[in-house]
Amino acid sequence: MSPTRHRLARTTNVFADGARRALVTGTCLAGALGSLSPRPVLAHGREPSVGQVAFDPADRDHFVLRGTWALLTTRDDGASFTWSCAVGAGFDRLTEDPVVAISESGRVHLGTFDGLRRSSVTACDYEDGAPPTWGSFAIDVERDPHDGRTLWVAMSPGDAANTLLRSIDEGDSYEVVHTFDVGLLLERVRLAPSDPMRLYVSGAVPRMDTEPRHVHVLHSEDGGDTFTQVEIPLLDGERNAHVLAVDPLDADRALVRVTRATTDEMPERLLLTEDGGATFTTVLEIREIIGLAYAHDGGRVWAGSWYGGLHRSDDGGVTWTPIDPDLRVRCLAERAGASGGSELFVCVDELSNDYAVGRSTDGGDTIAPLWGFADVVNDTGCSVCSVVGSVCPSYWPDVLYDIATLGGLDGGPAPGPTDAGPSFCGEGGVPFDAALPQPDAGSGGGGGTCACRVGRPVASSEGSASSEGSTAIVLGLGALASLAVRRRRRP
């Protein structure tokens, strides 16, 4: 989807925007929230799902799941997860599914409508990305497979030339690697794991009064200094080209999705290039190709459909076999197993399965459940003095409401979207309710040791890895009922 269309589709969440630009942390948060009276009623109804798995290049126990309502973080290889709300991270949960990348130190980087966001090492505080990554759409973020400290960002302002940026210091600074022709709206950037100088980008030139829509795949053999551009001829109803993955062992081999509107019932084409982007061949046709992953050691590749179908190729993407024709895939990711072999992570539709994310060690033939909505826990893993630890607990009732209205909670009715939620304690152990004003919040008193702080979050506030300040509540969720929910366009 083009940045212009994203902006037209976006609705402004006043509280989220205000909380991101003037975040209030510490025990003074309650007073700040109380001053925003009345508390805004957030819209609900997005189908809850997990849409990305992002791995830490330096710590295999650490990875992040991007959900429609929050970010879920594990630091014990999936045995347990903490959560970070969209407001704490700095994006709009009603309209955005930000691309997530984790750099070598464990920092989380998010591509949002307004630019790049970067977390502290503990992911308890977030800040705006370094210039020039702020102020326009950071449509894609890719960690360099050759260096865990290097990040590539595709910036797509829509009304100006799109740019490709690179940081070699985990986002402390960025340089413009390439500026593309005005009119080309970037969608994806992918690096070749076998060649540090090879990369691919893709995007579209929207239809004009005198010109039809054009989509392109561009490849570079000199680290992004120059690009060769190849147009992908569109069939009726096709919208864009997304380069999805590059073969880890062959930089000339890449797979490209040709997108259609979500309401289009025609299958999408998956294209394969074996000559570095000079020519493309259709190798698979399925509806809405929402997930794709190459095996880390090449050879195998998986593709999944939103509407149903997990497929696998054992020859690098040339031929395909359906593994499960009915599995409604939401994302795919792969990495090396701890003891060798391969681990395939599969995000699925929990409305038709008893889990949301599973893991396979046999190429997708069988999938073991890893996480589901029954495992949701109100534990941010962050100190109340951090942005995430102070802001997110007050949004817990909204999380319950979003999930419960789709299937109902065991043991009682779903909470209302503006319920105050559980109280939790400041650093000094004094309980307070984040949804209500506190008489001494302005001074950071009440026994708390966290001083009142207002302003942009800074990465130096690393917080605590403990869950102090958040109440651990494990939800018993019933089976989620099938419910037709109108979805926004996924990236």
C-alpha positions as CSV (number, residue, x, y, z in Angstrom):
1,M,0.0,0.0,0.0
2,S,1.3,3.5,-0.8
3,P,2.1,6.0,1.9
4,T,-0.6,8.3,0.6
5,R,-3.2,5.5,0.9
6,H,-2.0,4.7,4.4
7,R,-2.4,8.3,5.5
8,L,-5.9,8.5,4.0
9,A,-6.9,5.4,5.8
10,R,-5.4,6.4,9.1
11,T,-7.5,7.7,12.0
12,T,-5.8,9.8,14.6
13,N,-5.6,8.5,18.1
14,V,-5.2,11.7,20.1
15,F,-4.1,10.1,23.3
16,A,-1.5,7.8,21.5
17,D,-0.1,10.8,19.7
18,G,0.0,13.0,22.8
19,A,1.5,10.2,24.9
20,R,4.2,9.6,22.4
21,R,5.2,13.2,22.0
22,A,5.0,14.1,25.7
23,L,5.4,10.8,27.5
24,V,4.9,10.9,31.2
25,T,6.7,8.3,33.3
26,G,6.9,7.4,37.0
27,T,4.2,7.7,39.6
28,C,3.1,11.1,38.1
29,L,1.6,9.1,35.2
30,A,-1.7,8.7,37.0
31,G,-2.2,12.4,37.4
32,A,-1.3,13.0,33.7
33,L,-3.8,10.4,32.6
34,G,-6.4,11.9,34.9
35,S,-5.9,15.3,33.4
36,L,-6.9,14.0,30.0
37,S,-10.5,14.0,31.0
38,P,-12.6,12.2,29.8
39,R,-10.4,9.3,28.9
40,P,-10.9,8.6,25.2
41,V,-12.8,5.6,24.2
42,L,-10.7,3.6,21.9
43,A,-12.2,1.9,18.9
44,H,-12.3,-1.9,19.0
45,G,-12.9,-4.7,16.5
46,R,-9.6,-5.4,14.7
47,E,-9.2,-9.1,14.5
48,P,-6.4,-10.0,17.0
49,S,-3.5,-11.8,15.4
50,V,0.3,-11.9,15.4
51,G,1.8,-10.7,12.1
52,Q,5.6,-10.9,12.6
53,V,8.3,-12.7,14.5
54,A,11.6,-10.7,14.8
55,F,14.7,-12.5,16.1
56,D,17.6,-11.0,18.1
57,P,20.9,-11.7,16.2
58,A,22.9,-12.0,19.4
59,D,20.6,-13.8,21.7
60,R,18.5,-16.7,20.4
61,D,16.4,-16.7,23.6
62,H,15.2,-13.2,22.8
63,F,12.6,-12.5,20.1
64,V,9.5,-10.3,19.6
65,L,6.0,-11.1,18.3
66,R,4.2,-8.1,16.7
67,G,0.5,-8.4,17.5
68,T,-2.3,-6.2,16.3
69,W,-2.7,-4.9,19.9
70,A,0.9,-4.9,21.3
71,L,4.4,-6.2,21.1
72,L,5.1,-9.5,22.9
73,T,8.7,-10.2,24.1
74,T,10.3,-13.4,25.2
75,R,13.8,-13.7,26.7
76,D,13.6,-17.4,27.5
77,D,13.0,-18.8,24.0
78,G,9.2,-18.6,24.2
79,A,8.7,-20.1,27.7
80,S,7.1,-16.8,28.8
81,F,6.2,-13.4,27.2
82,T,5.9,-9.9,28.4
83,W,3.9,-7.2,26.6
84,S,4.4,-3.6,25.5
85,C,1.4,-1.6,24.4
86,A,1.4,0.4,21.2
87,V,1.2,3.7,23.0
88,G,4.3,2.9,25.0
89,A,6.2,2.0,21.9
90,G,4.8,4.9,19.9
91,F,2.5,3.7,17.2
92,D,-1.2,3.6,16.6
93,R,-2.6,0.2,17.3
94,L,-5.9,0.9,15.5
95,T,-4.2,1.4,12.1
96,E,-0.6,0.4,12.2
97,D,1.3,-2.9,12.0
98,P,4.9,-1.6,12.2
99,V,7.8,-3.6,10.8
100,V,10.0,-4.8,13.7
101,A,13.8,-5.3,13.6
102,I,16.1,-6.2,16.5
103,S,19.7,-5.1,16.4
104,E,22.7,-6.6,18.1
105,S,22.3,-5.0,21.5
106,G,18.7,-6.1,21.7
107,R,17.2,-2.8,20.8
108,V,13.8,-2.9,19.0
109,H,13.4,-0.7,15.9
110,L,9.9,0.0,14.6
111,G,8.9,1.5,11.2
112,T,5.8,3.7,11.8
113,F,3.7,6.1,9.8
114,D,5.6,9.0,11.4
115,G,9.1,7.5,11.1
116,L,11.4,5.2,13.0
117,R,11.2,4.4,16.7
118,R,14.0,2.9,18.7
119,S,13.8,1.2,22.1
120,S,16.3,1.1,24.9
121,V,18.3,-2.1,25.4
122,T,15.6,-3.4,27.8
123,A,12.8,-2.3,25.4
124,C,11.2,-0.4,28.3
125,D,11.6,3.1,26.8
126,Y,11.3,4.3,23.2
127,E,12.6,7.3,21.3
128,D,12.2,8.9,17.9
129,G,14.8,7.6,15.4
130,A,17.8,9.7,14.5
131,P,17.5,12.1,11.6
132,P,16.4,11.7,8.8
133,T,14.2,8.8,9.9
134,W,11.5,11.0,11.5
135,G,8.6,12.9,10.0
136,S,7.7,10.5,7.2
137,F,6.7,6.9,6.7
138,A,9.4,4.4,7.6
139,I,7.8,1.7,5.5
140,D,10.4,-1.0,5.9
141,V,13.2,-1.8,8.3
142,E,15.8,-4.6,7.6
143,R,18.7,-5.6,9.8
144,D,21.8,-6.4,7.8
145,P,22.4,-10.1,7.8
146,H,26.2,-9.5,7.7
147,D,26.3,-7.1,10.7
148,G,23.9,-7.1,13.6
149,R,24.6,-3.4,14.2
150,T,23.7,-2.3,10.7
151,L,20.1,-1.3,9.8
152,W,18.5,-0.4,6.4
153,V,15.4,1.7,6.3
154,A,13.1,2.5,3.4
155,M,11.6,6.0,3.8
156,S,8.4,6.7,1.8
157,P,7.0,10.2,2.3
158,G,4.7,9.9,-0.6
159,D,4.9,13.5,-1.7
160,A,8.7,13.6,-2.1
161,A,11.6,11.4,-3.3
162,N,11.8,8.1,-1.4
163,T,15.1,7.3,0.2
164,L,17.1,4.3,1.4
165,L,18.9,4.9,4.7
166,R,21.6,3.0,6.5
167,S,22.9,3.0,10.1
168,I,26.1,1.2,11.1
169,D,25.6,2.0,14.8
170,E,22.2,0.5,15.7
171,G,20.4,3.7,14.9
172,D,22.5,6.3,16.6
173,S,22.9,7.9,13.2
174,Y,21.8,7.4,9.6
175,E,23.1,8.2,6.2
176,V,21.1,8.5,2.9
177,V,22.5,5.7,0.7
178,H,20.2,6.3,-2.3
179,T,17.5,8.7,-3.4
180,F,15.0,7.3,-5.9
181,D,13.1,9.1,-8.7
182,V,10.2,11.2,-7.5
183,G,7.0,9.2,-8.0
184,L,8.4,5.8,-7.0
185,L,6.9,4.7,-3.6
186,L,9.1,2.2,-1.9
187,E,7.5,-0.9,-0.3
188,R,10.3,-3.3,0.6
189,V,14.1,-3.6,1.0
190,R,15.8,-7.0,1.3
191,L,19.5,-7.8,1.7
192,A,21.3,-10.9,0.2
193,P,22.8,-13.0,3.1
194,S,25.5,-14.4,0.7
195,D,26.6,-11.0,-0.7
196,P,27.0,-7.9,1.4
197,M,26.9,-5.7,-1.7
198,R,23.6,-7.1,-3.1
199,L,20.2,-5.7,-2.2
200,Y,16.7,-5.5,-3.7
201,V,14.0,-2.9,-3.3
202,S,10.5,-2.8,-4.8
203,G,7.7,-0.3,-5.1
204,A,5.1,1.3,-7.3
205,V,4.5,4.5,-9.3
206,P,0.7,5.3,-8.8
207,R,-1.6,5.8,-11.7
208,M,-1.7,9.2,-13.2
209,D,-4.2,10.9,-15.6
210,T,-2.1,9.9,-18.6
211,E,-0.2,6.9,-17.2
212,P,-1.3,3.5,-15.8
213,R,0.1,2.2,-12.5
214,H,3.7,0.8,-12.8
215,V,5.5,-1.5,-10.3
216,H,9.2,-2.2,-10.2
217,V,11.8,-4.4,-8.6
218,L,15.2,-2.8,-8.4
219,H,18.5,-4.5,-7.5
220,S,21.9,-3.2,-6.6
221,E,25.3,-4.9,-6.8
222,D,27.3,-2.1,-5.2
223,G,25.7,-1.7,-1.8
224,G,22.9,0.6,-2.9
225,D,25.0,3.3,-4.7
226,T,23.3,2.4,-8.0
227,F,20.2,0.4,-8.9
228,T,19.0,-1.5,-12.0
229,Q,15.2,-1.1,-12.4
230,V,12.9,-3.8,-13.9
231,E,9.2,-3.3,-14.4
232,I,6.8,-6.1,-13.5
233,P,3.9,-6.1,-16.0
234,L,0.6,-6.1,-14.1
235,L,-2.4,-8.3,-14.7
236,D,-5.9,-6.9,-14.2
237,G,-6.5,-6.1,-10.5
238,E,-2.8,-6.4,-9.4
239,R,-1.5,-3.5,-7.3
240,N,2.1,-3.7,-6.2
241,A,5.3,-5.8,-6.0
242,H,6.8,-6.8,-2.7
243,V,10.2,-8.4,-2.7
244,L,9.9,-10.8,0.2
245,A,13.1,-12.7,0.5
246,V,16.5,-13.5,-1.0
247,D,17.9,-17.0,-1.0
248,P,20.6,-17.2,1.8
249,L,23.0,-19.1,-0.5
250,D,22.3,-17.4,-3.9
251,A,22.1,-13.7,-4.2
252,D,20.7,-14.0,-7.7
253,R,17.6,-15.8,-6.4
254,A,14.7,-13.8,-4.8
255,L,11.0,-14.1,-4.5
256,V,8.5,-11.3,-5.1
257,R,4.8,-11.1,-4.3
258,V,2.5,-9.3,-6.7
259,T,-0.3,-8.0,-4.5
260,R,-4.0,-7.6,-5.0
261,A,-6.6,-5.8,-2.9
262,T,-7.8,-7.8,0.2
263,T,-11.3,-7.9,-1.3
264,D,-10.0,-9.4,-4.6
265,E,-10.8,-13.2,-4.7
266,M,-8.2,-13.8,-7.4
267,P,-5.0,-15.6,-6.4
268,E,-1.8,-13.5,-6.1
269,R,1.3,-14.4,-8.1
270,L,4.6,-15.4,-6.4
271,L,7.5,-14.5,-8.8
272,L,11.0,-16.0,-8.8
273,T,14.1,-14.5,-10.2
274,E,17.2,-16.6,-10.7
275,D,19.3,-14.0,-12.5
276,G,19.5,-11.2,-9.9
277,G,16.2,-9.5,-10.9
278,A,16.6,-9.3,-14.7
279,T,13.7,-11.7,-15.4
280,F,10.9,-13.2,-13.3
281,T,8.8,-16.4,-13.5
282,T,5.5,-17.2,-11.8
283,V,6.0,-20.2,-9.5
284,L,3.0,-20.1,-7.2
285,E,-0.5,-18.7,-7.2
286,I,-2.5,-18.5,-3.9
287,R,-4.7,-15.8,-2.3
288,E,-3.0,-13.1,-0.3
289,I,0.5,-14.3,0.2
290,I,1.0,-13.0,3.8
291,G,4.1,-15.0,4.8
292,L,7.3,-16.2,3.2
293,A,10.6,-17.5,4.7
294,Y,13.7,-19.1,3.3
295,A,15.6,-21.7,5.3
296,H,18.7,-20.2,6.8
297,D,20.8,-22.7,4.9
298,G,19.0,-22.3,1.6
299,G,17.1,-24.9,-0.4
300,R,13.8,-24.9,1.4
301,V,11.3,-22.0,1.4
302,W,7.8,-21.7,2.8
303,A,4.8,-19.5,1.7
304,G,1.5,-19.0,3.4
305,S,-1.9,-17.6,2.5
306,W,-4.1,-15.4,4.7
307,Y,-7.2,-17.3,3.5
308,G,-5.7,-20.8,3.9
309,G,-2.6,-22.7,2.7
310,L,0.9,-23.4,3.9
311,H,3.2,-24.4,1.0
312,R,6.8,-25.5,0.8
313,S,9.4,-25.7,-1.9
314,D,12.4,-27.9,-1.5
315,D,14.3,-26.5,-4.6
316,G,14.7,-22.9,-3.7
317,G,11.2,-21.8,-4.9
318,V,10.9,-23.4,-8.3
319,T,8.3,-26.0,-7.4
320,W,5.8,-26.0,-4.5
321,T,3.8,-28.6,-2.5
322,P,0.9,-27.8,-0.2
323,I,1.7,-28.9,3.4
324,D,-1.6,-27.8,4.9
325,P,-4.1,-26.4,2.4
326,D,-6.4,-25.1,5.1
327,L,-4.0,-23.4,7.6
328,R,-4.7,-19.7,7.7
329,V,-1.2,-18.2,7.9
330,R,-0.5,-14.8,9.4
331,C,3.3,-14.8,9.2
332,L,6.3,-17.0,8.7
333,A,9.9,-16.8,10.0
334,E,12.8,-19.3,10.1
335,R,16.1,-19.6,11.9
336,A,18.7,-22.3,12.7
337,G,17.8,-24.6,15.5
338,A,19.7,-24.6,18.8
339,S,21.1,-28.0,18.1
340,G,21.1,-27.8,14.4
341,G,18.4,-28.2,11.8
342,S,15.7,-25.6,11.2
343,E,13.0,-23.9,13.3
344,L,10.0,-22.6,11.4
345,F,7.8,-20.1,13.2
346,V,4.2,-20.0,11.9
347,C,1.6,-17.3,12.9
348,V,-1.9,-18.5,12.3
349,D,-5.5,-17.5,12.7
350,E,-6.5,-18.4,16.3
351,L,-10.2,-18.2,15.3
352,S,-9.7,-21.5,13.6
353,N,-6.8,-22.9,15.7
354,D,-6.0,-23.3,19.4
355,Y,-2.9,-21.2,19.2
356,A,-1.7,-18.0,17.5
357,V,2.0,-18.8,17.0
358,G,3.6,-22.3,16.6
359,R,7.0,-23.7,16.0
360,S,8.0,-26.6,13.7
361,T,11.3,-28.5,13.6
362,D,10.3,-30.8,10.7
363,G,9.9,-28.4,7.9
364,G,6.3,-27.5,8.7
365,D,4.9,-31.0,8.6
366,T,3.9,-30.7,12.3
367,I,3.6,-27.5,14.3
368,A,3.8,-27.3,18.1
369,P,1.8,-24.5,19.7
370,L,4.1,-21.8,21.2
371,W,1.8,-19.0,22.2
372,G,-2.0,-18.3,22.1
373,F,-4.4,-15.8,23.5
374,A,-4.9,-18.0,26.5
375,D,-1.3,-17.2,27.4
376,V,-1.8,-13.4,27.6
377,V,-0.3,-12.0,30.8
378,N,-0.4,-8.4,32.1
379,D,3.3,-8.2,32.7
380,T,5.3,-5.6,30.9
381,G,8.6,-6.8,32.4
382,C,9.5,-3.1,33.0
383,S,9.9,-0.8,35.9
384,V,7.0,1.6,36.6
385,C,9.6,4.4,36.1
386,S,10.0,3.4,32.4
387,V,7.6,4.5,29.6
388,V,6.3,1.0,29.0
389,G,6.0,0.1,32.6
390,S,4.0,3.2,33.5
391,V,1.8,3.7,30.4
392,C,0.8,0.2,29.4
393,P,-1.0,-1.2,32.5
394,S,-3.8,1.4,32.0
395,Y,-4.4,-0.1,28.6
396,W,-4.8,-3.6,29.8
397,P,-8.6,-3.4,30.0
398,D,-8.6,-2.5,26.3
399,V,-6.6,-5.6,25.5
400,L,-9.1,-7.7,27.4
401,Y,-12.0,-6.1,25.7
402,D,-10.5,-6.5,22.2
403,I,-9.8,-10.2,22.7
404,A,-12.9,-11.1,24.8
405,T,-15.4,-9.5,22.4
406,L,-14.3,-12.0,19.8
407,G,-14.7,-15.1,21.9
408,G,-15.6,-14.3,25.5
409,L,-13.5,-14.8,28.6
410,D,-13.8,-17.9,30.8
411,G,-15.2,-17.2,34.2
412,G,-17.1,-14.0,33.5
413,P,-18.1,-11.3,31.1
414,A,-15.6,-9.2,29.1
415,P,-14.6,-6.0,30.7
416,G,-15.7,-2.7,29.2
417,P,-13.2,-0.8,27.0
418,T,-12.9,2.0,29.6
419,D,-12.7,-0.1,32.8
420,A,-10.0,1.2,35.1
421,G,-8.2,-2.1,35.3
422,P,-6.0,-3.4,38.2
423,S,-4.0,-1.1,40.4
424,F,-0.3,-1.4,40.5
425,C,2.5,-0.1,42.6
426,G,5.0,2.6,42.2
427,E,8.7,2.1,42.9
428,G,8.1,2.7,46.6
429,G,5.4,0.0,46.7
430,V,2.4,2.4,47.0
431,P,-0.5,1.1,44.9
432,F,-2.2,3.5,42.5
433,D,-4.7,3.2,39.6
434,A,-3.2,4.4,36.3
435,A,-6.7,5.4,35.1
436,L,-7.4,7.7,38.0
437,P,-5.7,11.0,39.1
438,Q,-3.6,10.8,42.3
439,P,-3.5,13.7,44.7
440,D,0.3,13.6,45.1
441,A,1.2,12.4,41.7
442,G,2.5,15.7,40.6
443,S,5.4,15.5,43.1
444,G,6.1,11.9,42.5
445,G,5.3,11.4,46.2
446,G,3.1,8.8,47.9
447,G,6.1,6.8,48.9
448,G,7.3,6.3,45.3
449,T,10.9,6.8,44.5
450,C,10.4,7.5,40.8
451,A,10.5,11.3,40.1
452,C,7.9,12.9,37.9
453,R,9.3,13.3,34.4
454,V,7.6,14.8,31.4
455,G,9.1,15.0,27.9
456,R,10.3,12.8,25.1
457,P,11.6,9.4,26.3
458,V,15.3,8.9,26.2
459,A,17.2,5.7,25.7
460,S,19.3,6.2,28.8
461,S,16.4,5.2,31.0
462,E,17.0,1.5,30.8
463,G,14.6,0.6,33.5
464,S,14.6,-2.8,35.2
465,A,14.1,-6.2,33.7
466,S,11.9,-7.2,36.6
467,S,8.1,-6.9,36.4
468,E,7.8,-4.5,39.3
469,G,5.0,-2.1,38.7
470,S,2.8,-4.5,36.7
471,T,0.3,-7.0,38.0
472,A,0.8,-10.5,36.5
473,I,-2.7,-11.7,35.6
474,V,-3.0,-14.8,33.5
475,L,-6.2,-14.9,31.5
476,G,-8.2,-18.1,30.9
477,L,-9.6,-17.5,27.5
478,G,-12.2,-19.6,25.9
479,A,-12.1,-20.7,22.3
480,L,-12.4,-17.7,20.1
481,A,-15.6,-17.8,18.1
482,S,-15.6,-17.4,14.4
483,L,-16.5,-13.8,13.6
484,A,-16.3,-11.9,10.4
485,V,-14.2,-8.9,11.1
486,R,-13.5,-6.2,8.5
487,R,-9.7,-6.0,8.2
488,R,-7.5,-3.1,7.2
489,R,-4.9,-3.7,4.5
490,R,-1.9,-5.5,5.9
491,P,1.6,-4.5,4.8
